[in-house]
Amino acid sequence: MQIEDFEIKIKKFDREKNVVYVNLIICGELETRGWVVRYTTTKYSTNSAVWIVNPPSAKGRNKKTFWIVYLKNPSLWNLLQKKVIDEVKDYTDLL
């Protein structure tokens, strides 16, 4: 699987919460919905905000959140995050 196999579809931008909702289409056949891209600070970037990509997730019995979609290849996951963030930045800059 290559990074070119992923197509990004931006569904909604919530300006108040700085959140963008994204769907990913994989190989033109499989659509995964509910990706959340949030502009926020983290414990590693307390001085400036960054874009964070969260795949679709659900709450379990212990109210612990777990990802529904998981990429086993870490380098592909990093490339996908970068691609999604670049697409979201371009989209939000146009608005």
C-alpha positions, 0 to 999 in steps of 0.5 A: 500500500502506498500513500497515493492510495489514500484520498482525503475528503474534508466533510466539515470545519468547526471554527469554534473548536478548531476541528476538521472532520475528514473521511479517507478513501482507500484505493478508491473502494473503501471509505473510512469516516470519522477522522478528526483533525484538531488544532490544539496544544499538546504536552510536547508543544505547550507554547504553540498549537499543532494539528493532531490527526485522530482516526475514528475511535470508540469508547470501550467498557472502561470509558477508554477510547480505542482506535477503530482504524489502525495502520500497522506500518508506522512510516505509512501512518506518518506519511498519512498524517502529514498528507491529511495535515497538509490537506487540512491546512490548505483547506482552512487557509482558503476559508 
